[in-house]
């Protein structure tokens, strides 16, 4: 069973643990969440990262469920 990664909840450090994501891409995801809200799907993630190949490689583990607005660990979500 593969562990899913909640793209809209985890920190940049946790995102870096996803195979295929660089530190710069993890930072871009977090920055996007802070400025624009949750990432809704793989297409939007590809726009944020500027690289659909990366998204294809992590699609099997990505979970785009928005973070609860009351969750204290949900920066920018």
N, CA, C and O atoms as a Maestro MAE file, in Angstrom:
{
 s_m_m2io_version
 :::
 2.0.0
}

f_m_ct {
 s_m_title
 :::
 protein
 m_atom[308] {
  # First column is atom index #
  i_m_mmod_type
  r_m_x_coord
  r_m_y_coord
  r_m_z_coord
  i_m_residue_number
  s_m_chain_name
  s_m_pdb_residue_name
  s_m_pdb_atom_name
  i_m_atomic_number
  :::
  1 25 0.839 -1.181 0.000 1 A "UNK " " N  " 7
  2 3 0.000 0.000 0.000 1 A "UNK " " CA " 6
  3 2 0.884 1.245 0.000 1 A "UNK " " C  " 6
  4 15 1.800 1.357 0.815 1 A "UNK " " O  " 8
  5 25 0.617 2.167 -0.900 2 A "UNK " " N  " 7
  6 3 1.383 3.391 -1.023 2 A "UNK " " CA " 6
  7 2 0.769 4.472 -0.137 2 A "UNK " " C  " 6
  8 15 -0.449 4.638 -0.089 2 A "UNK " " O  " 8
  9 25 1.634 5.201 0.559 3 A "UNK " " N  " 7
  10 3 1.179 6.300 1.397 3 A "UNK " " CA " 6
  11 2 0.860 7.496 0.518 3 A "UNK " " C  " 6
  12 15 1.652 7.872 -0.347 3 A "UNK " " O  " 8
  13 25 -0.300 8.089 0.741 4 A "UNK " " N  " 7
  14 3 -0.720 9.273 -0.015 4 A "UNK " " CA " 6
  15 2 -0.144 10.516 0.656 4 A "UNK " " C  " 6
  16 15 0.017 10.555 1.875 4 A "UNK " " O  " 8
  17 25 0.162 11.522 -0.141 5 A "UNK " " N  " 7
  18 3 0.690 12.786 0.357 5 A "UNK " " CA " 6
  19 2 -0.355 13.863 0.125 5 A "UNK " " C  " 6
  20 15 -0.748 14.128 -1.011 5 A "UNK " " O  " 8
  21 25 -0.798 14.477 1.203 6 A "UNK " " N  " 7
  22 3 -1.797 15.552 1.093 6 A "UNK " " CA " 6
  23 2 -1.080 16.833 0.693 6 A "UNK " " C  " 6
  24 15 -0.532 17.541 1.537 6 A "UNK " " O  " 8
  25 25 -1.091 17.114 -0.578 7 A "UNK " " N  " 7
  26 3 -0.378 18.237 -1.169 7 A "UNK " " CA " 6
  27 2 -0.739 19.555 -0.486 7 A "UNK " " C  " 6
  28 15 0.109 20.442 -0.382 7 A "UNK " " O  " 8
  29 25 -1.961 19.699 -0.027 8 A "UNK " " N  " 7
  30 3 -2.416 20.953 0.578 8 A "UNK " " CA " 6
  31 2 -2.229 21.014 2.087 8 A "UNK " " C  " 6
  32 15 -2.672 21.968 2.727 8 A "UNK " " O  " 8
  33 25 -1.592 20.027 2.652 9 A "UNK " " N  " 7
  34 3 -1.452 19.983 4.105 9 A "UNK " " CA " 6
  35 2 -0.002 19.890 4.563 9 A "UNK " " C  " 6
  36 15 0.365 20.511 5.561 9 A "UNK " " O  " 8
  37 25 0.818 19.139 3.864 10 A "UNK " " N  " 7
  38 3 2.171 18.871 4.341 10 A "UNK " " CA " 6
  39 2 3.089 20.080 4.155 10 A "UNK " " C  " 6
  40 15 2.836 20.963 3.335 10 A "UNK " " O  " 8
  41 25 4.152 20.084 4.939 11 A "UNK " " N  " 7
  42 3 5.141 21.166 4.888 11 A "UNK " " CA " 6
  43 2 6.075 20.972 3.691 11 A "UNK " " C  " 6
  44 15 6.075 19.926 3.042 11 A "UNK " " O  " 8
  45 25 6.863 22.003 3.422 12 A "UNK " " N  " 7
  46 3 7.849 21.919 2.336 12 A "UNK " " CA " 6
  47 2 8.834 20.792 2.609 12 A "UNK " " C  " 6
  48 15 9.235 20.086 1.685 12 A "UNK " " O  " 8
  49 25 9.221 20.618 3.848 13 A "UNK " " N  " 7
  50 3 10.158 19.552 4.209 13 A "UNK " " CA " 6
  51 2 9.548 18.180 3.916 13 A "UNK " " C  " 6
  52 15 10.231 17.295 3.400 13 A "UNK " " O  " 8
  53 25 8.283 18.006 4.238 14 A "UNK " " N  " 7
  54 3 7.617 16.730 3.961 14 A "UNK " " CA " 6
  55 2 7.459 16.515 2.461 14 A "UNK " " C  " 6
  56 15 7.573 15.386 1.982 14 A "UNK " " O  " 8
  57 25 7.196 17.585 1.715 15 A "UNK " " N  " 7
  58 3 7.078 17.467 0.261 15 A "UNK " " CA " 6
  59 2 8.391 17.015 -0.367 15 A "UNK " " C  " 6
  60 15 8.388 16.280 -1.355 15 A "UNK " " O  " 8
  61 25 9.503 17.447 0.198 16 A "UNK " " N  " 7
  62 3 10.808 17.054 -0.336 16 A "UNK " " CA " 6
  63 2 11.054 15.558 -0.219 16 A "UNK " " C  " 6
  64 15 11.904 15.012 -0.923 16 A "UNK " " O  " 8
  65 25 10.326 14.896 0.657 17 A "UNK " " N  " 7
  66 3 10.464 13.448 0.810 17 A "UNK " " CA " 6
  67 2 9.769 12.687 -0.315 17 A "UNK " " C  " 6
  68 15 9.973 11.481 -0.462 17 A "UNK " " O  " 8
  69 25 8.950 13.378 -1.112 18 A "UNK " " N  " 7
  70 3 8.258 12.738 -2.233 18 A "UNK " " CA " 6
  71 2 9.268 12.546 -3.363 18 A "UNK " " C  " 6
  72 15 9.858 13.519 -3.831 18 A "UNK " " O  " 8
  73 25 9.472 11.321 -3.801 19 A "UNK " " N  " 7
  74 3 10.430 11.080 -4.885 19 A "UNK " " CA " 6
  75 2 10.069 11.905 -6.123 19 A "UNK " " C  " 6
  76 15 8.930 11.881 -6.590 19 A "UNK " " O  " 8
  77 25 11.049 12.628 -6.641 20 A "UNK " " N  " 7
  78 3 10.835 13.427 -7.830 20 A "UNK " " CA " 6
  79 2 10.652 14.905 -7.569 20 A "UNK " " C  " 6
  80 15 10.758 15.707 -8.497 20 A "UNK " " O  " 8
  81 25 10.376 15.296 -6.314 21 A "UNK " " N  " 7
  82 3 10.202 16.717 -5.997 21 A "UNK " " CA " 6
  83 2 11.494 17.286 -5.416 21 A "UNK " " C  " 6
  84 15 12.105 16.686 -4.532 21 A "UNK " " O  " 8
  85 25 11.896 18.434 -5.915 22 A "UNK " " N  " 7
  86 3 13.077 19.122 -5.397 22 A "UNK " " CA " 6
  87 2 12.667 20.095 -4.294 22 A "UNK " " C  " 6
  88 15 11.480 20.349 -4.084 22 A "UNK " " O  " 8
  89 25 13.643 20.623 -3.607 23 A "UNK " " N  " 7
  90 3 13.378 21.610 -2.557 23 A "UNK " " CA " 6
  91 2 12.713 22.852 -3.157 23 A "UNK " " C  " 6
  92 15 11.804 23.423 -2.553 23 A "UNK " " O  " 8
  93 25 13.161 23.268 -4.333 24 A "UNK " " N  " 7
  94 3 12.584 24.439 -4.984 24 A "UNK " " CA " 6
  95 2 11.125 24.199 -5.362 24 A "UNK " " C  " 6
  96 15 10.297 25.101 -5.230 24 A "UNK " " O  " 8
  97 25 10.806 23.009 -5.825 25 A "UNK " " N  " 7
  98 3 9.424 22.688 -6.184 25 A "UNK " " CA " 6
  99 2 8.549 22.617 -4.939 25 A "UNK " " C  " 6
  100 15 7.409 23.083 -4.956 25 A "UNK " " O  " 8
  101 25 9.066 22.044 -3.869 26 A "UNK " " N  " 7
  102 3 8.310 21.991 -2.615 26 A "UNK " " CA " 6
  103 2 8.016 23.399 -2.116 26 A "UNK " " C  " 6
  104 15 6.905 23.684 -1.670 26 A "UNK " " O  " 8
  105 25 9.009 24.277 -2.190 27 A "UNK " " N  " 7
  106 3 8.800 25.667 -1.785 27 A "UNK " " CA " 6
  107 2 7.764 26.348 -2.668 27 A "UNK " " C  " 6
  108 15 6.950 27.132 -2.179 27 A "UNK " " O  " 8
  109 25 7.786 26.055 -3.969 28 A "UNK " " N  " 7
  110 3 6.817 26.651 -4.900 28 A "UNK " " CA " 6
  111 2 5.394 26.214 -4.556 28 A "UNK " " C  " 6
  112 15 4.461 27.012 -4.653 28 A "UNK " " O  " 8
  113 25 5.224 24.967 -4.160 29 A "UNK " " N  " 7
  114 3 3.902 24.464 -3.775 29 A "UNK " " CA " 6
  115 2 3.398 25.204 -2.543 29 A "UNK " " C  " 6
  116 15 2.259 25.670 -2.515 29 A "UNK " " O  " 8
  117 25 4.239 25.310 -1.539 30 A "UNK " " N  " 7
  118 3 3.842 25.987 -0.300 30 A "UNK " " CA " 6
  119 2 3.550 27.466 -0.575 30 A "UNK " " C  " 6
  120 15 2.563 28.006 -0.075 30 A "UNK " " O  " 8
  121 25 4.395 28.112 -1.359 31 A "UNK " " N  " 7
  122 3 4.182 29.523 -1.696 31 A "UNK " " CA " 6
  123 2 2.847 29.708 -2.430 31 A "UNK " " C  " 6
  124 15 2.110 30.656 -2.159 31 A "UNK " " O  " 8
  125 25 2.545 28.797 -3.359 32 A "UNK " " N  " 7
  126 3 1.278 28.884 -4.085 32 A "UNK " " CA " 6
  127 2 0.098 28.741 -3.125 32 A "UNK " " C  " 6
  128 15 -0.880 29.483 -3.227 32 A "UNK " " O  " 8
  129 25 0.186 27.796 -2.201 33 A "UNK " " N  " 7
  130 3 -0.908 27.595 -1.241 33 A "UNK " " CA " 6
  131 2 -1.138 28.854 -0.406 33 A "UNK " " C  " 6
  132 15 -2.282 29.230 -0.151 33 A "UNK " " O  " 8
  133 25 -0.060 29.501 0.018 34 A "UNK " " N  " 7
  134 3 -0.180 30.706 0.837 34 A "UNK " " CA " 6
  135 2 -0.831 31.832 0.044 34 A "UNK " " C  " 6
  136 15 -1.698 32.537 0.562 34 A "UNK " " O  " 8
  137 25 -0.420 32.004 -1.203 35 A "UNK " " N  " 7
  138 3 -0.897 33.118 -2.013 35 A "UNK " " CA " 6
  139 2 -2.247 32.882 -2.672 35 A "UNK " " C  " 6
  140 15 -3.020 33.824 -2.851 35 A "UNK " " O  " 8
  141 25 -2.545 31.618 -3.041 36 A "UNK " " N  " 7
  142 3 -3.725 31.354 -3.869 36 A "UNK " " CA " 6
  143 2 -4.687 30.312 -3.303 36 A "UNK " " C  " 6
  144 15 -5.752 30.083 -3.875 36 A "UNK " " O  " 8
  145 25 -4.329 29.685 -2.197 37 A "UNK " " N  " 7
  146 3 -5.192 28.653 -1.641 37 A "UNK " " CA " 6
  147 2 -4.793 27.271 -2.124 37 A "UNK " " C  " 6
  148 15 -3.743 27.105 -2.745 37 A "UNK " " O  " 8
  149 25 -5.619 26.288 -1.845 38 A "UNK " " N  " 7
  150 3 -5.278 24.897 -2.134 38 A "UNK " " CA " 6
  151 2 -5.090 24.615 -3.625 38 A "UNK " " C  " 6
  152 15 -5.693 25.256 -4.486 38 A "UNK " " O  " 8
  153 25 -4.244 23.644 -3.892 39 A "UNK " " N  " 7
  154 3 -4.057 23.142 -5.251 39 A "UNK " " CA " 6
  155 2 -5.138 22.101 -5.470 39 A "UNK " " C  " 6
  156 15 -5.274 21.171 -4.676 39 A "UNK " " O  " 8
  157 25 -5.906 22.248 -6.537 40 A "UNK " " N  " 7
  158 3 -7.105 21.434 -6.697 40 A "UNK " " CA " 6
  159 2 -6.911 20.130 -7.452 40 A "UNK " " C  " 6
  160 15 -7.668 19.182 -7.244 40 A "UNK " " O  " 8
  161 25 -5.911 20.061 -8.327 41 A "UNK " " N  " 7
  162 3 -5.734 18.839 -9.127 41 A "UNK " " CA " 6
  163 2 -4.341 18.797 -9.745 41 A "UNK " " C  " 6
  164 15 -3.549 19.725 -9.584 41 A "UNK " " O  " 8
  165 25 -4.055 17.708 -10.455 42 A "UNK " " N  " 7
  166 3 -2.742 17.505 -11.065 42 A "UNK " " CA " 6
  167 2 -2.429 18.565 -12.113 42 A "UNK " " C  " 6
  168 15 -1.272 18.961 -12.257 42 A "UNK " " O  " 8
  169 25 -3.429 19.029 -12.844 43 A "UNK " " N  " 7
  170 3 -3.210 20.065 -13.857 43 A "UNK " " CA " 6
  171 2 -2.700 21.341 -13.205 43 A "UNK " " C  " 6
  172 15 -1.750 21.953 -13.693 43 A "UNK " " O  " 8
  173 25 -3.325 21.742 -12.109 44 A "UNK " " N  " 7
  174 3 -2.901 22.951 -11.421 44 A "UNK " " CA " 6
  175 2 -1.515 22.763 -10.806 44 A "UNK " " C  " 6
  176 15 -0.705 23.690 -10.811 44 A "UNK " " O  " 8
  177 25 -1.239 21.586 -10.283 45 A "UNK " " N  " 7
  178 3 0.082 21.307 -9.731 45 A "UNK " " CA " 6
  179 2 1.145 21.430 -10.823 45 A "UNK " " C  " 6
  180 15 2.229 21.958 -10.576 45 A "UNK " " O  " 8
  181 25 0.840 20.948 -12.024 46 A "UNK " " N  " 7
  182 3 1.780 21.058 -13.143 46 A "UNK " " CA " 6
  183 2 2.048 22.525 -13.480 46 A "UNK " " C  " 6
  184 15 3.177 22.890 -13.806 46 A "UNK " " O  " 8
  185 25 1.015 23.366 -13.402 47 A "UNK " " N  " 7
  186 3 1.192 24.796 -13.646 47 A "UNK " " CA " 6
  187 2 2.091 25.420 -12.585 47 A "UNK " " C  " 6
  188 15 2.956 26.237 -12.901 47 A "UNK " " O  " 8
  189 25 1.886 25.036 -11.331 48 A "UNK " " N  " 7
  190 3 2.685 25.567 -10.230 48 A "UNK " " CA " 6
  191 2 4.148 25.161 -10.396 48 A "UNK " " C  " 6
  192 15 5.055 25.968 -10.189 48 A "UNK " " O  " 8
  193 25 4.362 23.913 -10.769 49 A "UNK " " N  " 7
  194 3 5.724 23.401 -10.890 49 A "UNK " " CA " 6
  195 2 6.366 23.708 -12.235 49 A "UNK " " C  " 6
  196 15 7.590 23.688 -12.362 49 A "UNK " " O  " 8
  197 25 5.538 23.993 -13.240 50 A "UNK " " N  " 7
  198 3 6.067 24.238 -14.567 50 A "UNK " " CA " 6
  199 2 6.622 22.992 -15.219 50 A "UNK " " C  " 6
  200 15 7.448 23.077 -16.127 50 A "UNK " " O  " 8
  201 25 6.171 21.826 -14.758 51 A "UNK " " N  " 7
  202 3 6.716 20.578 -15.279 51 A "UNK " " CA " 6
  203 2 5.703 19.455 -15.087 51 A "UNK " " C  " 6
  204 15 5.546 18.934 -13.982 51 A "UNK " " O  " 8
  205 25 5.028 19.091 -16.148 52 A "UNK " " N  " 7
  206 3 4.024 18.040 -16.032 52 A "UNK " " CA " 6
  207 2 4.648 16.656 -15.858 52 A "UNK " " C  " 6
  208 15 3.987 15.744 -15.362 52 A "UNK " " O  " 8
  209 25 5.904 16.485 -16.258 53 A "UNK " " N  " 7
  210 3 6.567 15.190 -16.086 53 A "UNK " " CA " 6
  211 2 6.726 14.857 -14.605 53 A "UNK " " C  " 6
  212 15 6.555 13.704 -14.209 53 A "UNK " " O  " 8
  213 25 7.046 15.839 -13.797 54 A "UNK " " N  " 7
  214 3 7.168 15.628 -12.355 54 A "UNK " " CA " 6
  215 2 5.823 15.222 -11.782 54 A "UNK " " C  " 6
  216 15 5.742 14.311 -10.958 54 A "UNK " " O  " 8
  217 25 4.774 15.893 -12.213 55 A "UNK " " N  " 7
  218 3 3.433 15.597 -11.714 55 A "UNK " " CA " 6
  219 2 3.045 14.172 -12.068 55 A "UNK " " C  " 6
  220 15 2.462 13.465 -11.245 55 A "UNK " " O  " 8
  221 25 3.360 13.745 -13.273 56 A "UNK " " N  " 7
  222 3 3.047 12.369 -13.673 56 A "UNK " " CA " 6
  223 2 3.757 11.364 -12.773 56 A "UNK " " C  " 6
  224 15 3.209 10.306 -12.461 56 A "UNK " " O  " 8
  225 25 4.974 11.695 -12.358 57 A "UNK " " N  " 7
  226 3 5.720 10.757 -11.519 57 A "UNK " " CA " 6
  227 2 5.198 10.689 -10.088 57 A "UNK " " C  " 6
  228 15 5.404 9.684 -9.408 57 A "UNK " " O  " 8
  229 25 4.523 11.746 -9.617 58 A "UNK " " N  " 7
  230 3 4.009 11.725 -8.238 58 A "UNK " " CA " 6
  231 2 2.497 11.572 -8.168 58 A "UNK " " C  " 6
  232 15 1.929 11.541 -7.076 58 A "UNK " " O  " 8
  233 25 1.845 11.477 -9.307 59 A "UNK " " N  " 7
  234 3 0.376 11.421 -9.342 59 A "UNK " " CA " 6
  235 2 -0.190 10.266 -8.518 59 A "UNK " " C  " 6
  236 15 -1.271 10.387 -7.941 59 A "UNK " " O  " 8
  237 25 0.520 9.170 -8.462 60 A "UNK " " N  " 7
  238 3 -0.018 8.011 -7.737 60 A "UNK " " CA " 6
  239 2 -0.031 8.212 -6.228 60 A "UNK " " C  " 6
  240 15 -0.729 7.487 -5.519 60 A "UNK " " O  " 8
  241 25 0.733 9.189 -5.718 61 A "UNK " " N  " 7
  242 3 0.765 9.420 -4.273 61 A "UNK " " CA " 6
  243 2 0.133 10.747 -3.869 61 A "UNK " " C  " 6
  244 15 -0.053 10.999 -2.678 61 A "UNK " " O  " 8
  245 25 -0.200 11.600 -4.836 62 A "UNK " " N  " 7
  246 3 -0.735 12.926 -4.526 62 A "UNK " " CA " 6
  247 2 -2.205 12.865 -4.147 62 A "UNK " " C  " 6
  248 15 -3.009 12.212 -4.813 62 A "UNK " " O  " 8
  249 25 -2.542 13.554 -3.067 63 A "UNK " " N  " 7
  250 3 -3.915 13.694 -2.608 63 A "UNK " " CA " 6
  251 2 -4.194 15.192 -2.544 63 A "UNK " " C  " 6
  252 15 -3.535 15.916 -1.798 63 A "UNK " " O  " 8
  253 25 -5.171 15.660 -3.326 64 A "UNK " " N  " 7
  254 3 -5.456 17.084 -3.426 64 A "UNK " " CA " 6
  255 2 -6.593 17.531 -2.516 64 A "UNK " " C  " 6
  256 15 -7.136 18.620 -2.703 64 A "UNK " " O  " 8
  257 25 -6.956 16.727 -1.553 65 A "UNK " " N  " 7
  258 3 -7.997 17.101 -0.606 65 A "UNK " " CA " 6
  259 2 -7.563 18.364 0.121 65 A "UNK " " C  " 6
  260 15 -6.465 18.403 0.676 65 A "UNK " " O  " 8
  261 25 -8.401 19.399 0.133 66 A "UNK " " N  " 7
  262 3 -8.008 20.620 0.846 66 A "UNK " " CA " 6
  263 2 -7.871 20.354 2.341 66 A "UNK " " C  " 6
  264 15 -8.571 19.512 2.903 66 A "UNK " " O  " 8
  265 25 -6.964 21.080 2.972 67 A "UNK " " N  " 7
  266 3 -6.813 20.979 4.414 67 A "UNK " " CA " 6
  267 2 -8.019 21.613 5.083 67 A "UNK " " C  " 6
  268 15 -8.627 22.530 4.531 67 A "UNK " " O  " 8
  269 25 -8.365 21.135 6.257 68 A "UNK " " N  " 7
  270 3 -9.429 21.757 7.030 68 A "UNK " " CA " 6
  271 2 -9.012 23.179 7.382 68 A "UNK " " C  " 6
  272 15 -7.866 23.405 7.770 68 A "UNK " " O  " 8
  273 25 -9.901 24.116 7.256 69 A "UNK " " N  " 7
  274 3 -9.552 25.511 7.525 69 A "UNK " " CA " 6
  275 2 -9.208 25.747 8.983 69 A "UNK " " C  " 6
  276 15 -8.574 26.748 9.316 69 A "UNK " " O  " 8
  277 25 -9.616 24.844 9.852 70 A "UNK " " N  " 7
  278 3 -9.322 25.020 11.277 70 A "UNK " " CA " 6
  279 2 -8.069 24.281 11.697 70 A "UNK " " C  " 6
  280 15 -7.657 24.386 12.853 70 A "UNK " " O  " 8
  281 25 -7.453 23.541 10.801 71 A "UNK " " N  " 7
  282 3 -6.270 22.772 11.158 71 A "UNK " " CA " 6
  283 2 -5.076 23.702 11.360 71 A "UNK " " C  " 6
  284 15 -4.698 24.410 10.426 71 A "UNK " " O  " 8
  285 25 -4.474 23.724 12.541 72 A "UNK " " N  " 7
  286 3 -3.358 24.628 12.785 72 A "UNK " " CA " 6
  287 2 -2.131 24.268 11.967 72 A "UNK " " C  " 6
  288 15 -1.260 25.114 11.761 72 A "UNK " " O  " 8
  289 25 -2.043 23.021 11.494 73 A "UNK " " N  " 7
  290 3 -0.884 22.590 10.724 73 A "UNK " " CA " 6
  291 2 -1.115 22.747 9.225 73 A "UNK " " C  " 6
  292 15 -0.438 22.104 8.423 73 A "UNK " " O  " 8
  293 25 -2.054 23.584 8.847 74 A "UNK " " N  " 7
  294 3 -2.401 23.743 7.433 74 A "UNK " " CA " 6
  295 2 -1.971 25.110 6.908 74 A "UNK " " C  " 6
  296 15 -2.819 25.950 6.608 74 A "UNK " " O  " 8
  297 25 -0.651 25.343 6.791 75 A "UNK " " N  " 7
  298 3 -0.208 26.665 6.344 75 A "UNK " " CA " 6
  299 2 -0.631 26.938 4.919 75 A "UNK " " C  " 6
  300 15 -0.333 26.164 4.008 75 A "UNK " " O  " 8
  301 25 -1.316 28.029 4.735 76 A "UNK " " N  " 7
  302 3 -1.681 28.450 3.400 76 A "UNK " " CA " 6
  303 2 -2.799 27.681 2.749 76 A "UNK " " C  " 6
  304 15 -3.123 27.937 1.589 76 A "UNK " " O  " 8
  305 25 -3.389 26.762 3.442 77 A "UNK " " N  " 7
  306 3 -4.452 25.965 2.832 77 A "UNK " " CA " 6
  307 2 -5.791 26.590 3.055 77 A "UNK " " C  " 6
  308 15 -6.805 26.054 2.608 77 A "UNK " " O  " 8
  :::
 }
 m_bond[307] {
  # First column is bond index #
  i_m_from
  i_m_to
  i_m_order
  :::
  1 1 2 1
  2 2 3 1
  3 3 4 2
  4 3 5 1
  5 5 6 1
  6 6 7 1
  7 7 8 2
  8 7 9 1
  9 9 10 1
  10 10 11 1
  11 11 12 2
  12 11 13 1
  13 13 14 1
  14 14 15 1
  15 15 16 2
  16 15 17 1
  17 17 18 1
  18 18 19 1
  19 19 20 2
  20 19 21 1
  21 21 22 1
  22 22 23 1
  23 23 24 2
  24 23 25 1
  25 25 26 1
  26 26 27 1
  27 27 28 2
  28 27 29 1
  29 29 30 1
  30 30 31 1
  31 31 32 2
  32 31 33 1
  33 33 34 1
  34 34 35 1
  35 35 36 2
  36 35 37 1
  37 37 38 1
  38 38 39 1
  39 39 40 2
  40 39 41 1
  41 41 42 1
  42 42 43 1
  43 43 44 2
  44 43 45 1
  45 45 46 1
  46 46 47 1
  47 47 48 2
  48 47 49 1
  49 49 50 1
  50 50 51 1
  51 51 52 2
  52 51 53 1
  53 53 54 1
  54 54 55 1
  55 55 56 2
  56 55 57 1
  57 57 58 1
  58 58 59 1
  59 59 60 2
  60 59 61 1
  61 61 62 1
  62 62 63 1
  63 63 64 2
  64 63 65 1
  65 65 66 1
  66 66 67 1
  67 67 68 2
  68 67 69 1
  69 69 70 1
  70 70 71 1
  71 71 72 2
  72 71 73 1
  73 73 74 1
  74 74 75 1
  75 75 76 2
  76 75 77 1
  77 77 78 1
  78 78 79 1
  79 79 80 2
  80 79 81 1
  81 81 82 1
  82 82 83 1
  83 83 84 2
  84 83 85 1
  85 85 86 1
  86 86 87 1
  87 87 88 2
  88 87 89 1
  89 89 90 1
  90 90 91 1
  91 91 92 2
  92 91 93 1
  93 93 94 1
  94 94 95 1
  95 95 96 2
  96 95 97 1
  97 97 98 1
  98 98 99 1
  99 99 100 2
  100 99 101 1
  101 101 102 1
  102 102 103 1
  103 103 104 2
  104 103 105 1
  105 105 106 1
  106 106 107 1
  107 107 108 2
  108 107 109 1
  109 109 110 1
  110 110 111 1
  111 111 112 2
  112 111 113 1
  113 113 114 1
  114 114 115 1
  115 115 116 2
  116 115 117 1
  117 117 118 1
  118 118 119 1
  119 119 120 2
  120 119 121 1
  121 121 122 1
  122 122 123 1
  123 123 124 2
  124 123 125 1
  125 125 126 1
  126 126 127 1
  127 127 128 2
  128 127 129 1
  129 129 130 1
  130 130 131 1
  131 131 132 2
  132 131 133 1
  133 133 134 1
  134 134 135 1
  135 135 136 2
  136 135 137 1
  137 137 138 1
  138 138 139 1
  139 139 140 2
  140 139 141 1
  141 141 142 1
  142 142 143 1
  143 143 144 2
  144 143 145 1
  145 145 146 1
  146 146 147 1
  147 147 148 2
  148 147 149 1
  149 149 150 1
  150 150 151 1
  151 151 152 2
  152 151 153 1
  153 153 154 1
  154 154 155 1
  155 155 156 2
  156 155 157 1
  157 157 158 1
  158 158 159 1
  159 159 160 2
  160 159 161 1
  161 161 162 1
  162 162 163 1
  163 163 164 2
  164 163 165 1
  165 165 166 1
  166 166 167 1
  167 167 168 2
  168 167 169 1
  169 169 170 1
  170 170 171 1
  171 171 172 2
  172 171 173 1
  173 173 174 1
  174 174 175 1
  175 175 176 2
  176 175 177 1
  177 177 178 1
  178 178 179 1
  179 179 180 2
  180 179 181 1
  181 181 182 1
  182 182 183 1
  183 183 184 2
  184 183 185 1
  185 185 186 1
  186 186 187 1
  187 187 188 2
  188 187 189 1
  189 189 190 1
  190 190 191 1
  191 191 192 2
  192 191 193 1
  193 193 194 1
  194 194 195 1
  195 195 196 2
  196 195 197 1
  197 197 198 1
  198 198 199 1
  199 199 200 2
  200 199 201 1
  201 201 202 1
  202 202 203 1
  203 203 204 2
  204 203 205 1
  205 205 206 1
  206 206 207 1
  207 207 208 2
  208 207 209 1
  209 209 210 1
  210 210 211 1
  211 211 212 2
  212 211 213 1
  213 213 214 1
  214 214 215 1
  215 215 216 2
  216 215 217 1
  217 217 218 1
  218 218 219 1
  219 219 220 2
  220 219 221 1
  221 221 222 1
  222 222 223 1
  223 223 224 2
  224 223 225 1
  225 225 226 1
  226 226 227 1
  227 227 228 2
  228 227 229 1
  229 229 230 1
  230 230 231 1
  231 231 232 2
  232 231 233 1
  233 233 234 1
  234 234 235 1
  235 235 236 2
  236 235 237 1
  237 237 238 1
  238 238 239 1
  239 239 240 2
  240 239 241 1
  241 241 242 1
  242 242 243 1
  243 243 244 2
  244 243 245 1
  245 245 246 1
  246 246 247 1
  247 247 248 2
  248 247 249 1
  249 249 250 1
  250 250 251 1
  251 251 252 2
  252 251 253 1
  253 253 254 1
  254 254 255 1
  255 255 256 2
  256 255 257 1
  257 257 258 1
  258 258 259 1
  259 259 260 2
  260 259 261 1
  261 261 262 1
  262 262 263 1
  263 263 264 2
  264 263 265 1
  265 265 266 1
  266 266 267 1
  267 267 268 2
  268 267 269 1
  269 269 270 1
  270 270 271 1
  271 271 272 2
  272 271 273 1
  273 273 274 1
  274 274 275 1
  275 275 276 2
  276 275 277 1
  277 277 278 1
  278 278 279 1
  279 279 280 2
  280 279 281 1
  281 281 282 1
  282 282 283 1
  283 283 284 2
  284 283 285 1
  285 285 286 1
  286 286 287 1
  287 287 288 2
  288 287 289 1
  289 289 290 1
  290 290 291 1
  291 291 292 2
  292 291 293 1
  293 293 294 1
  294 294 295 1
  295 295 296 2
  296 295 297 1
  297 297 298 1
  298 298 299 1
  299 299 300 2
  300 299 301 1
  301 301 302 1
  302 302 303 1
  303 303 304 2
  304 303 305 1
  305 305 306 1
  306 306 307 1
  307 307 308 2
  :::
 }
}
